[in-house]
Amino acid sequence: MRRPHMPARLPLDPYVLALLGTVGLAALLPARGPAGSAAEGAATGAVALLFFLYGARLSTREALDGLRHWRLHLTVLACTFVLFPLLGLATGALVPTLLTPALHSGLLFLCLVPSTIQSSIAFTSIARGNVPAAICAGSFSSLAGIFLTPLLAAGLLGNNAGGFSADSLLKIVFQLLLPFLLGQALRRWTGPFLVRNKKVLGHVDRGSILLVVYAAFSAGMAAGIWHQVSVPRLAALLAVEAVLLAVMLLVSWYGAKRLGFGRADRIAIQFAGSKKSLAAGLPMASVLFGAQASLAVLPLMLFHQMQLMVCAVLARRRAQDPAADAGGELPAGHVVEVSPGVQHPVQQAR
C-alpha cells in the first residue's frame, strides 16, 4: 500500500509569528500613560472597523441559500457553541493544579469563539470533502458568533469578562453589533469596493488585529501579567489544548458518522467543527476582557497554530483515502487563504 503523502513542512503561520513579535514589542516597549490611552482608543476604533468589514463581506444571500443543508450546519454549530463550551467548563477541574484561573478563563474563552472560515474551506478542499458545505458552515458559525460568543462569555466567565454590567453590554453593542449590522446594511454599496480592494483590506484586517494585540499586551504589562504565567503552566496549557483538539476531531468525525452523514460531509463537519477563529476571537477578547485581554488571548493564539499543524497532516491523510472523490472540490487554481498570510492553491483531483 502506498504511504500517505505528507506535507513537506508543517504550516508555521507567519501571522502567528507577527502576533508573537507584537507581544514581544509590547513587552519591551509597552504603551504607557498618554501613549497607552491613545493605543487603547485606536484599538477600540480598530475593533469597530473589523466588525464593520465582517458585516460588509458576509453575503446574506449565500448564507440563506446554504440553509438547504441545515442538518450539517446545526451539527457544526453544536460542536462550536455546545460541545466546545462544555469541554471548556470541564477543564475547570484542572484549576489550580495545572492551570491558573486566568489561563482557564482564556481557555474557556477559546471554546466560545466561532469557527474559522478560511482554514475550514482549505483543509476540506485538501481532504476532498464537501467544500460548499464548509463555506456555508463557516459563514453561519461566524455570524452566530457575533451574537453568541459575547453572551456565552458574559454568562460563563462572569466577572472575568465583565459580566452583564451596563458598561460591558454597551461595549458589545457599540463595538461589535452595531458596526457589524451597519456593514450588512451598507453591503449593497460597499461590496464592489471591497472586492476591488480585497488585498489592501486584508492588510487592514491584519494590521488592526496587531494593534489590538499590542494595546492588550501593553495594558497587561502594566498589570504585571508575566508574573502570573510560568513555563510549566504554559506547558500544561499546551497539553490541555492538544487533548481538547484531539477530542473535538474524534467526536466531530465519528459523531457525524453516527448521525448518518456521508464521507464528504463528515470532512466538512470535522474541519469546521474543530477549529476556532483567531481573527474573530482577538478583537472580541479586547472588548470583553479589557486589561485582562492579554492572558485571555494567549490560549487562542497557541490553539490556532496547533490546529493548523494537526489539520494539515490530517487533511493530507484524508485525501489518500480510497473512498475520496472530487465531488465537493473548488475549481483547480482557486486560492483559499488558510489563515492571514497562509494560502492554499486548490489542485485538481487526480
C-alpha positions as CSV (number, residue, x, y, z in Angstrom):
1,M,0.0,0.0,0.0
2,R,1.3,3.4,-0.9
3,R,2.1,5.5,2.1
4,P,0.0,8.7,2.5
5,H,1.7,11.8,1.2
6,M,2.8,14.1,4.0
7,P,3.3,17.8,3.7
8,A,6.9,18.8,3.1
9,R,6.7,21.1,6.1
10,L,4.1,21.9,8.7
11,P,2.4,25.2,8.2
12,L,4.1,27.7,10.6
13,D,1.7,30.5,10.3
14,P,3.6,33.8,9.5
15,Y,0.7,35.7,11.1
16,V,1.2,33.9,14.4
17,L,4.9,34.9,14.2
18,A,3.8,38.5,13.6
19,L,1.5,38.3,16.6
20,L,4.3,36.9,18.8
21,G,6.5,39.7,17.6
22,T,3.8,42.2,18.6
23,V,3.7,40.6,22.0
24,G,7.4,41.0,22.3
25,L,7.3,44.6,21.2
26,A,4.6,45.3,23.9
27,A,6.8,43.6,26.5
28,L,9.9,45.7,25.6
29,L,8.2,48.9,24.7
30,P,4.7,49.0,26.2
31,A,2.5,52.0,25.6
32,R,2.1,53.8,28.9
33,G,0.4,57.0,30.1
34,P,-0.9,59.1,27.3
35,A,0.5,56.7,24.7
36,G,-1.4,53.9,26.4
37,S,-4.6,55.8,26.3
38,A,-4.0,56.6,22.6
39,A,-3.3,52.9,21.9
40,E,-6.4,51.9,23.7
41,G,-8.5,54.4,21.7
42,A,-7.0,53.3,18.4
43,A,-7.7,49.6,19.3
44,T,-11.3,50.4,20.1
45,G,-11.7,52.0,16.6
46,A,-9.9,49.1,15.0
47,V,-12.3,46.6,16.6
48,A,-15.3,48.6,15.3
49,L,-13.7,48.7,11.8
50,L,-13.1,45.0,11.8
51,F,-16.6,44.1,12.6
52,F,-17.9,46.6,10.1
53,L,-15.8,44.8,7.4
54,Y,-17.0,41.4,8.7
55,G,-20.6,42.6,8.2
56,A,-19.9,44.1,4.8
57,R,-18.3,41.0,3.5
58,L,-20.8,38.4,4.6
59,S,-23.2,37.5,1.8
60,T,-26.6,37.2,3.4
61,R,-28.0,35.6,0.2
62,E,-25.3,32.9,0.1
63,A,-25.9,32.2,3.8
64,L,-29.6,31.8,3.2
65,D,-29.0,29.5,0.2
66,G,-27.0,27.2,2.4
67,L,-29.9,26.6,4.7
68,R,-30.8,23.6,2.5
69,H,-28.1,21.7,4.3
70,W,-29.5,22.6,7.7
71,R,-28.6,19.3,9.5
72,L,-24.9,19.7,8.7
73,H,-24.9,23.4,9.8
74,L,-26.7,22.6,13.1
75,T,-24.1,19.8,13.7
76,V,-21.2,22.3,13.2
77,L,-22.9,24.9,15.4
78,A,-23.5,22.3,18.1
79,C,-19.8,21.4,18.0
80,T,-18.7,25.1,18.2
81,F,-21.2,26.5,20.7
82,V,-22.3,23.5,22.8
83,L,-19.7,20.8,22.9
84,F,-16.6,23.1,22.9
85,P,-18.0,25.2,25.8
86,L,-18.9,22.0,27.8
87,L,-15.4,20.7,27.4
88,G,-14.0,24.2,28.4
89,L,-16.1,24.1,31.6
90,A,-14.9,20.6,32.3
91,T,-11.3,21.9,32.3
92,G,-12.2,23.9,35.4
93,A,-11.3,20.8,37.3
94,L,-7.7,21.4,36.4
95,V,-7.6,24.7,38.4
96,P,-5.3,25.3,40.3
97,T,-3.3,22.1,39.9
98,L,-2.4,22.5,36.2
99,L,-4.0,25.8,35.1
100,T,-4.2,29.2,36.8
101,P,-7.7,30.8,37.0
102,A,-6.6,33.4,34.4
103,L,-5.3,30.8,31.9
104,H,-8.5,28.7,32.4
105,S,-10.6,31.8,31.7
106,G,-8.6,32.2,28.4
107,L,-9.1,28.5,27.6
108,L,-12.8,28.8,28.2
109,F,-13.0,31.9,26.1
110,L,-11.2,29.9,23.3
111,C,-14.0,27.4,23.5
112,L,-16.6,30.1,22.9
113,V,-15.4,31.8,19.8
114,P,-16.8,30.9,16.3
115,S,-15.2,28.6,13.8
116,T,-12.8,29.9,11.2
117,I,-14.0,30.1,7.6
118,Q,-10.8,30.1,5.5
119,S,-8.9,27.2,7.0
120,S,-12.1,25.1,7.2
121,I,-12.5,25.6,3.4
122,A,-8.9,25.0,2.6
123,F,-8.5,21.8,4.6
124,T,-11.9,20.4,3.4
125,S,-10.7,21.0,-0.1
126,I,-7.3,19.3,0.5
127,A,-9.2,16.3,2.0
128,R,-11.6,16.2,-1.0
129,G,-14.7,16.9,1.1
130,N,-17.8,19.0,0.7
131,V,-16.3,22.5,0.2
132,P,-19.6,24.3,-0.4
133,A,-20.9,22.9,2.9
134,A,-17.7,24.1,4.6
135,I,-18.1,27.6,3.2
136,C,-21.7,27.8,4.5
137,A,-20.9,26.2,7.8
138,G,-18.1,28.6,8.5
139,S,-20.2,31.6,7.5
140,F,-23.1,30.5,9.8
141,S,-20.6,30.0,12.7
142,S,-19.1,33.4,12.2
143,L,-22.5,35.1,12.0
144,A,-23.8,33.2,15.1
145,G,-20.5,34.0,16.9
146,I,-21.2,37.8,16.6
147,F,-24.1,37.3,19.0
148,L,-23.4,34.1,20.8
149,T,-19.8,34.5,21.9
150,P,-20.3,37.7,23.9
151,L,-23.4,36.3,25.5
152,L,-21.8,32.9,26.4
153,A,-18.7,34.7,27.7
154,A,-20.7,37.0,29.9
155,G,-22.7,34.1,31.2
156,L,-19.9,31.5,31.7
157,L,-17.0,33.8,32.6
158,G,-18.9,36.1,34.9
159,N,-16.7,38.9,36.3
160,N,-13.7,37.8,34.3
161,A,-15.5,39.0,31.1
162,G,-17.3,41.9,32.6
163,G,-20.5,40.0,33.5
164,F,-23.8,41.6,32.4
165,S,-22.9,45.1,33.6
166,A,-24.3,48.0,31.7
167,D,-20.7,49.0,30.6
168,S,-19.9,45.6,29.1
169,L,-23.2,45.4,27.3
170,L,-22.7,48.9,25.8
171,K,-19.2,47.9,24.6
172,I,-20.6,44.8,23.0
173,V,-23.4,46.8,21.3
174,F,-21.3,49.7,20.1
175,Q,-18.0,48.0,19.3
176,L,-19.3,44.7,17.9
177,L,-23.0,44.5,17.0
178,L,-23.7,48.0,15.6
179,P,-20.6,48.1,13.3
180,F,-21.5,44.6,12.0
181,L,-25.1,45.5,11.3
182,L,-24.0,48.7,9.7
183,G,-21.7,46.7,7.4
184,Q,-24.6,44.4,6.5
185,A,-26.9,47.4,5.8
186,L,-24.3,49.1,3.5
187,R,-23.1,45.9,1.8
188,R,-25.1,46.7,-1.3
189,W,-23.0,49.8,-1.9
190,T,-19.7,48.8,-0.3
191,G,-19.5,45.3,-1.9
192,P,-17.9,46.4,-5.2
193,F,-15.3,48.5,-3.4
194,L,-14.4,45.6,-1.0
195,V,-14.0,43.2,-4.0
196,R,-11.7,45.7,-5.9
197,N,-9.6,46.3,-2.8
198,K,-9.6,42.9,-1.2
199,K,-5.8,42.6,-0.9
200,V,-5.4,46.0,0.6
201,L,-8.2,45.5,3.1
202,G,-6.7,42.2,4.1
203,H,-3.7,44.2,5.3
204,V,-6.1,46.5,7.1
205,D,-7.6,43.5,8.9
206,R,-4.3,42.1,9.9
207,G,-2.9,45.4,10.9
208,S,-5.9,46.2,13.0
209,I,-5.7,42.9,14.9
210,L,-2.0,43.5,15.6
211,L,-2.9,46.9,17.0
212,V,-5.5,45.3,19.3
213,V,-2.9,42.8,20.5
214,Y,-0.3,45.5,21.1
215,A,-2.8,47.6,23.1
216,A,-3.9,44.5,25.1
217,F,-0.4,43.3,26.0
218,S,0.7,46.8,26.8
219,A,-2.1,47.0,29.4
220,G,-1.1,43.5,30.5
221,M,2.5,44.7,31.1
222,A,1.2,47.4,33.3
223,A,-0.8,44.8,35.3
224,G,2.2,42.5,35.6
225,I,0.8,39.6,33.6
226,W,4.1,37.8,33.0
227,H,4.4,37.2,36.7
228,Q,1.2,35.2,36.5
229,V,2.5,32.7,33.9
230,S,5.3,30.2,34.3
231,V,6.9,27.8,31.8
232,P,5.4,24.7,33.5
233,R,1.9,26.4,33.3
234,L,2.4,27.1,29.6
235,A,3.4,23.5,29.0
236,A,0.3,22.3,30.9
237,L,-1.8,24.7,28.8
238,L,-0.4,23.2,25.6
239,A,-1.1,19.7,26.8
240,V,-4.7,20.5,27.7
241,E,-5.2,22.2,24.3
242,A,-3.8,19.2,22.5
243,V,-6.2,16.9,24.3
244,L,-9.1,19.3,23.5
245,L,-8.3,19.4,19.8
246,A,-8.0,15.6,19.7
247,V,-11.3,15.1,21.4
248,M,-13.1,17.5,19.0
249,L,-11.5,16.0,15.9
250,L,-12.6,12.5,17.0
251,V,-16.1,13.4,18.2
252,S,-16.8,15.5,15.0
253,W,-15.7,12.7,12.7
254,Y,-17.3,9.7,14.4
255,G,-20.3,11.6,15.7
256,A,-21.1,12.8,12.2
257,K,-20.9,9.1,11.0
258,R,-23.4,8.1,13.7
259,L,-25.7,10.9,12.5
260,G,-25.7,9.4,9.0
261,F,-23.6,11.9,7.1
262,G,-21.5,10.7,4.1
263,R,-17.7,11.0,3.9
264,A,-17.6,14.4,2.1
265,D,-20.0,15.9,4.7
266,R,-18.1,14.4,7.6
267,I,-14.9,16.0,6.4
268,A,-16.6,19.4,6.3
269,I,-18.1,18.9,9.8
270,Q,-14.7,17.7,11.2
271,F,-12.7,20.7,9.9
272,A,-15.4,23.3,10.5
273,G,-16.4,22.0,13.9
274,S,-13.0,21.5,15.4
275,K,-11.4,24.9,14.8
276,K,-11.5,28.4,16.3
277,S,-11.2,31.7,14.6
278,L,-8.2,33.8,15.7
279,A,-9.4,36.8,13.6
280,A,-12.8,36.9,15.4
281,G,-11.6,36.0,18.8
282,L,-8.8,38.5,19.3
283,P,-10.9,41.7,18.8
284,M,-13.8,40.2,20.9
285,A,-11.4,39.5,23.8
286,S,-10.2,43.1,23.8
287,V,-13.8,44.2,24.3
288,L,-14.9,41.5,26.8
289,F,-11.8,41.3,29.0
290,G,-10.3,44.8,28.9
291,A,-7.0,44.9,30.8
292,Q,-7.0,41.1,31.2
293,A,-7.3,40.5,27.4
294,S,-3.6,39.7,27.1
295,L,-3.9,36.5,29.1
296,A,-7.3,35.7,27.6
297,V,-6.0,35.6,24.0
298,L,-2.9,33.5,24.8
299,P,-4.6,30.1,24.7
300,L,-6.4,31.1,21.4
301,M,-3.1,32.1,19.8
302,L,-1.5,28.8,20.8
303,F,-4.5,26.7,19.7
304,H,-4.6,28.5,16.4
305,Q,-1.1,27.3,15.4
306,M,-1.8,23.8,16.8
307,Q,-4.9,23.4,14.8
308,L,-3.2,24.4,11.6
309,M,-0.3,21.9,12.1
310,V,-2.5,19.0,13.0
311,C,-5.2,19.6,10.4
312,A,-2.6,19.9,7.6
313,V,-1.4,16.4,8.3
314,L,-5.0,15.1,8.8
315,A,-6.2,16.6,5.6
316,R,-3.4,15.0,3.6
317,R,-4.3,11.6,5.1
318,R,-8.0,12.1,4.2
319,A,-7.0,12.9,0.6
320,Q,-5.3,9.5,0.3
321,D,-8.5,7.6,1.4
322,P,-9.6,5.2,-1.4
323,A,-13.1,6.4,-0.8
324,A,-12.2,10.0,-1.6
325,D,-13.9,11.8,-4.6
326,A,-13.6,15.2,-6.0
327,G,-17.3,16.0,-6.0
328,G,-17.1,18.8,-3.5
329,E,-13.8,20.5,-4.6
330,L,-13.4,24.0,-5.7
331,P,-12.2,24.7,-9.3
332,A,-8.5,24.0,-9.9
333,G,-6.3,27.1,-9.5
334,H,-8.6,28.6,-6.9
335,V,-6.7,30.1,-3.9
336,V,-8.1,29.8,-0.4
337,E,-6.5,31.7,2.5
338,V,-5.9,29.2,5.3
339,S,-5.2,32.0,7.8
340,P,-3.9,35.5,7.3
341,G,-0.7,35.2,5.3
342,V,-1.0,31.4,4.5
343,Q,-2.6,30.5,1.2
344,H,-3.6,27.1,-0.3
345,P,-3.9,26.7,-4.1
346,V,-6.6,24.2,-4.8
347,Q,-5.4,21.4,-7.1
348,Q,-7.4,19.3,-9.5
349,A,-8.0,15.9,-8.0
350,R,-6.0,13.0,-9.6
